[in-house]
C-alpha cells in the first residue's frame, strides 16, 4: 500500500496531545459566523432560518454561533450594505464562516424597490449602473465575484470559509422536489473546487430526505410560502447543515459538537467537497494536515481503532476517494455516550505501528472500560513486516535509518497489544484483515496459514474476542459477484470506496453483535431507526 511512516509525523502527533493546545490561549472562543439570507436568518413566525437553531448542535462553552444572515439579501447586497465588512472586521484564526447565498441573486440588477441581483456566473464581468434604489453609482459584479471576496477576506484573517448550496424550496414536479434555484448550486460547487474551499451540498442533502418523506409531509414545513420554513423546518435544516459539517471530516472541529450534534451522522461524501490540505509551516497547519483524532470527551469511554489504511485511509478525509471501514463505523454508535477514535495509520503493520511511534500515544490515553479494535496484516510482509506466524522466534535486522532491531513474529506483536490493553483494564478485540479483491473462480481467494488465520489463533490462545472480518466480507463478495463488488474498491483491489467501507463497517457491526458479551452493546444505535431519524422527524 502506498503509505509510509514519516518520523517527523510522530513528533507532531505527540505535540498535539502533549501541550500543543495553544489555541486555547486565544482572546475569545472560536465563532461560527453565518453569512446568508432569510433561509438562514432568525426570521419571524412562519419564516424561520436554520441559523436560529445551529447552536443546539454545538457546545456554547466551546464555540459560539454568530448568525449574521439577513433576510432579503443577496451576495451583492450583503457586501454593499456593509454586513460582510462587519463580519470580516471581527474574524480571528479558528473562526469559521458559513456562506450561503443564491435565493435573491437572480433578482433585478437595477430597480427602484429591490436592486439586489448579481450578474450570473463566476467570471469577472461587471456592469456600471446608477442604482435606482440607493441613488448612487455602483459597479455590479458576478455572483462568483462576491463570494470570492468573502472567501479571500476570511482567509486573510486566518479563518475558514465554508460554502453551502441553497436550502430547498417546496416546489415539486413529477414526484421530485426542486434541487436549487437556477444554476446557483452548480456555481457554488464549481467555485468551491476552484478556490479549494470546503463545500456542503445542502440542497441535495435536504432534497433526498424531502423526496423520501413525500410532498404531503414536506408541505407542513412551509406554512407561509414555498421558500421559508416553519421553526420545525428550520431545525431540520440546521440538522442537515451539521450532517454536512460532520462529513467534512475535520477532527479539530469534532470537540465543538454537543451531544445532539454528535448524534448527527456524517452525510454521504458525495454531498461535500473536502479541500486539499497541505502540511504548512506552522504548528496549527501541521495539526490540520495530520487531522489526528482524539477523544472529544475524556469522561466517556472510548472505542479505539488501530490498524492500517484499510481502517483509516490517508488523513481520514477520503483522499483519492478511498475510505477505511473505521470512517462509517462511528455512525453506528451514540457518540454522546462513547468516543470513537480512529488512530489507524496507512502503511503500518503490527510491527511498524508500534516501532513507528503510533501505538504509544494511544496506550498512554487508554482508560479502564475502553475498547480497542485491532486489524493488521496487509503490511506485515517483507522487510517492513513482522516474521511469519505466531511463534516466539526473532530476527535481528538493520533498519533503513541504521538502527538494529529485534523483529518478532506477527503473532507476538498481537499478543503484546493484547497484554498492554488488558493491563490498562481495557478490552482488546482482534479482527482479521479485510480481503483484497482477488478472485479464484467465482469466489474471493482464501489463504491458508496467513495473517487471517494467525490472528484467529492468537485470539483463541489469549481467549479474547475475535471478528473474522476476512471471512465475513469474503462471503458477502462471493454472494454479490465480481461485477457488483467492483465499485466497492477505489483502486486495483486493496482500498475501498465509501460504499465498500460501509459494507465492511456493517460486517464489523455484525461481528460485534454476534458476541454474547459485546462490550459495546449499550452504545449501539438501533441502526434501522437511526438511519430513518430525519424521515421520522418529518412524518411524526
Beta strands, then each sheet from edge to edge (+ up, - down):
strand 1: 30-36
strand 2: 63-67
strand 3: 96-100
strand 4: 126-131
strand 5: 136-141
strand 6: 160-164
strand 7: 172-173
strand 8: 176-177
strand 9: 198-200
strand 10: 272-273
strand 11: 301-307
strand 12: 338-342
strand 13: 371-375
strand 14: 395-398
strand 15: 404-407
strand 16: 427-431
strand 17: 439-440
strand 18: 443-444
strand 19: 465-467
sheet 1: 2+ 1+ 3+ 6+ 9+ 10-
sheet 2: 4+ 5-
sheet 3: 7+ 8-
sheet 4: 12+ 11+ 13+ 16+ 19+
sheet 5: 14+ 15-
sheet 6: 17+ 18-
end
